[in-house]
C-alpha cells in the first residue's frame, strides 16, 4: 500500500493552486467533486495553443492545420481514456449538460408519444432535466427510486423496464453521495427490453477506469474539468448511433460523427488541455495506458477514503449519508451534522483553510428523496489525486472541534 501512496505524492508539485495558504498554512482542497485543480502541464498546453496555433479549423495554412491536429489528438486520447473504438466516437461540447440537451432534442424527434425513458432519483439534474423536458412531447418519463442508503432500488428498476422503454439514462456514480451504480446489471436489464443506455460518467471518470466497449453503452458523457482538465464536455457515441440521431445543427456543420453534434466553433485551447490532462494522469501513475493509470489512482484514493470515512464515523455529531464502505463508492463522503447546517460547517471549515461544498450539488433529487433538502442538503468532502493522509487527518480533527 505504501507504494501506491507515494506514487501520487509527486503529483502535488505540479498543481500551482496547492501553493495557496491561509494564515501560513496550506489550503486543503476537498472540493474536487465540483471540479479538480489543474496541473501546470494542462495550463501550459492551453497557453501554448494561444501562443502558437490559435486559428479556426479546416483551412490551408499552418495554424489551422495545427488546430485540426490538436482536436484529432484530443479525440484519440479521449478514446483511449474511455476505452472507445476510435477517435470518430468522441465529440466535444461546452459541457456535459449542453451535450445532454442536444441528445434529448435528437431523441425527441425519433420517439413517439407513449414511448418511455427511464431516469433515476439518484442522478444529477443534468441527466434528468434534458429528459424530463420530453414530457411536453408525450414521452413518458419513468423514475427509479433509491433506498434510504442512497442506492438504486434494483427491484424497482426491473419493474419499471418494459417494451415501451426506449432509453435508460443513468449515472455511473452519484456526485452527491458517492454511490457507484451496478451499471453491468443495468445494461443487461436494458438490453432485454431493447432499450439504449446513456451513462453519465462525470463523477465516475475522475476515480475509476472506464471501458465503454465492455460497458456496451450507446452513449457516455463526461467532463474533463472533473479529472484535472479544462471545462470541456466529452461525449462518446457507439459507432452508428450518432449517424441516425437527428440532432440540432446548422446546414454548414459536418453531418457525420463526431462533428455532427458539435455546434459552432469549439474551444480549441481547452481541447488541447484535454489531451494534456490524460497524459498527466498516466505520467503521475507511471503507466502506459489511461486504464492502468486510473486503476492505480483508484487504489490510492481508496486508502484515503477509508481513513476519512472511519474518522468521520467517530465524530459524534456527524451522520454519513449514502452507502457504507461495504458498497462500491467513489472517494466522496457526504454527511449531515446534528448541530450545524451544511453551509455553516463549510464556512467553519473554510475559516480553517479546508475547502468543502454544501448543498445538493445540482443532484437535487436524491437530496430531496432522502429528506435532506430542507436541512440545507449535505456537506461534501471529495478526495483527489493530490489529497494526502495528513490533510485527511487535519480535516477529521477540524470536524471533532465542531462537535
PyMOL commands that set and color helices and strands:
alter all, ss='L'
color gray80, all
select helices_A, chain A and resi 2-14+16-19+32-34+40-52+62-81+87-89+96-110+125-127+129-137+154-160+183-192+212-215+224-226+259-261+268-285+290-313+342-351+364-369+373-375+389-401
alter helices_A, ss='H'
color red, helices_A
select strands_A, chain A and resi 21-22+25-26+28-29+90-93+116-120+140-144+165-171+196-200+219-223+233-237+318-321+332-337+354-355+357-359+378-382
alter strands_A, ss='S'
color yellow, strands_A
deselect
rebuild
show_as cartoon
